[in-house]
Amino acid sequence: MELTCKNLQIYYPQSNTSVIENLSFSMKNPGFNAAFGPSGVGKTTFARVISGLQAPSSGEIETRNIDRILYTYNLERIPGWSTIKMHIDRVTDSIREPLKQILIEKFAMKEVMHLRFSQLSMGQQNRINLIRYLLQDFDLLVMDESLANVDEKLRSEIILTVKELFPDKMFIYISHHLMEVSRFCNEILVFANPSDRQRYTMVKGLDYKKGNINKPETTIKQLLDTTMLEIMNAF
Ligand SMILES: Nc1ncnc2c1ncn2[C@@H]1O[C@H](COP(=O)(O)OP(=O)(O)OP(=O)(O)O)[C@@H](O)[C@H]1O
């Protein structure tokens, strides 16, 4: 499984500057990867382009063993004329029923499934929206701030659960949480600030998974500090 971008350039017709310039990188293998960088640098634009929702101005995007790419973002809304349980039941293939139950449980949504979307908190809305996508067919899921408004403890639990349940899928996680991205992601594409557009750096994260956190706490802290510093220096 591989996603490769070669000399990607993206600009909006209304603007006279590029949002993305000469971006080349490759992400290999299934797992949790990330796109990280300052606000307004172009992460959403990049995510929409690799998901096929927007065409690049130039450059190439190549995939190997990735046929279906889905993009989900935190402000997405789902229809409000039925309860979220009815909606999720309706869009879920019966073969994924056990997965659905696990996701509802692990995402702490069990108690609110009888409510309508508009009656949920923002964090609950984001969680049910993510569940909806995880129940679809995909090889690569781009999660654009999908866990915004969810507390840190539950976010960690959700990320570890997704990594455990979908070991063969690739994820690109967009988040502003430096420690979270450093701790849980493998390949981290760091965008420098908007005034330095041609600078993109790939940083290796700790890639925590359930059951493989067996290093002493002091070593983990040192590794995490090093990764976070590397990302900050790449800004
Ligand atoms: N439809 C559009 N038309 C013109 N310019 C746009 C459009 N969408 C985004 N931009 C511009 O592209 C730049 C990058 O925006 P983008 O949303 O990709 O950044 P981002 O890194 O995802 O930001 P954030 O972290 O704040 O969500 C911004 O300067 C923004 O104003």
Ligand as a Chemical Component Dictionary entry (heavy atoms), coordinates in Angstrom:
data_LIG
# 
_chem_comp.id                   LIG 
_chem_comp.type                 NON-POLYMER 
_chem_comp.pdbx_formal_charge   0 
_chem_comp.three_letter_code    LIG 
# 
loop_
_chem_comp_atom.comp_id 
_chem_comp_atom.atom_id 
_chem_comp_atom.alt_atom_id 
_chem_comp_atom.type_symbol 
_chem_comp_atom.charge 
_chem_comp_atom.model_Cartn_x 
_chem_comp_atom.model_Cartn_y 
_chem_comp_atom.model_Cartn_z 
_chem_comp_atom.pdbx_ordinal 
LIG N1  N1  N 0 -12.242 27.715 -1.773 1  
LIG C1  C1  C 0 -11.170 28.492 -1.568 2  
LIG N2  N2  N 0 -10.920 29.551 -2.363 3  
LIG C2  C2  C 0 -9.840  30.344 -2.179 4  
LIG N3  N3  N 0 -8.922  30.142 -1.199 5  
LIG C3  C3  C 0 -9.120  29.091 -0.368 6  
LIG C4  C4  C 0 -10.243 28.218 -0.508 7  
LIG N4  N4  N 0 -10.169 27.265 0.471  8  
LIG C5  C5  C 0 -9.051  27.543 1.164  9  
LIG N5  N5  N 0 -8.423  28.638 0.668  10 
LIG C6  C6  C 0 -7.179  29.222 1.170  11 
LIG O1  O1  O 0 -6.171  28.223 1.139  12 
LIG C7  C7  C 0 -5.322  28.347 2.288  13 
LIG C8  C8  C 0 -5.224  27.010 2.977  14 
LIG O2  O2  O 0 -6.499  26.681 3.535  15 
LIG P1  P1  P 0 -6.745  25.252 4.189  16 
LIG O3  O3  O 0 -8.146  25.222 4.679  17 
LIG O4  O4  O 0 -6.331  24.219 3.254  18 
LIG O5  O5  O 0 -5.724  25.329 5.427  19 
LIG P2  P2  P 0 -5.572  24.390 6.725  20 
LIG O6  O6  O 0 -4.116  24.137 6.915  21 
LIG O7  O7  O 0 -6.447  23.200 6.607  22 
LIG O8  O8  O 0 -6.099  25.339 7.870  23 
LIG P3  P3  P 0 -6.731  25.005 9.329  24 
LIG O9  O9  O 0 -5.677  24.257 10.102 25 
LIG O10 O10 O 0 -6.989  26.361 9.885  26 
LIG O11 O11 O 0 -7.977  24.205 9.110  27 
LIG C9  C9  C 0 -5.894  29.468 3.157  28 
LIG O12 O12 O 0 -5.139  30.634 2.961  29 
LIG C10 C10 C 0 -7.306  29.634 2.639  30 
LIG O13 O13 O 0 -7.725  30.974 2.729  31 
# 
loop_
_chem_comp_bond.comp_id 
_chem_comp_bond.atom_id_1 
_chem_comp_bond.atom_id_2 
_chem_comp_bond.value_order 
_chem_comp_bond.pdbx_ordinal 
LIG N1  C1  SING 1  
LIG C1  N2  SING 2  
LIG C1  C4  DOUB 3  
LIG N2  C2  DOUB 4  
LIG C2  N3  SING 5  
LIG N3  C3  DOUB 6  
LIG C3  C4  SING 7  
LIG C3  N5  SING 8  
LIG C4  N4  SING 9  
LIG N4  C5  DOUB 10 
LIG C5  N5  SING 11 
LIG N5  C6  SING 12 
LIG C6  O1  SING 13 
LIG C6  C10 SING 14 
LIG O1  C7  SING 15 
LIG C7  C8  SING 16 
LIG C7  C9  SING 17 
LIG C8  O2  SING 18 
LIG O2  P1  SING 19 
LIG P1  O3  DOUB 20 
LIG P1  O4  SING 21 
LIG P1  O5  SING 22 
LIG O5  P2  SING 23 
LIG P2  O6  DOUB 24 
LIG P2  O7  SING 25 
LIG P2  O8  SING 26 
LIG O8  P3  SING 27 
LIG P3  O9  DOUB 28 
LIG P3  O10 SING 29 
LIG P3  O11 SING 30 
LIG C9  O12 SING 31 
LIG C9  C10 SING 32 
LIG C10 O13 SING 33 
# 
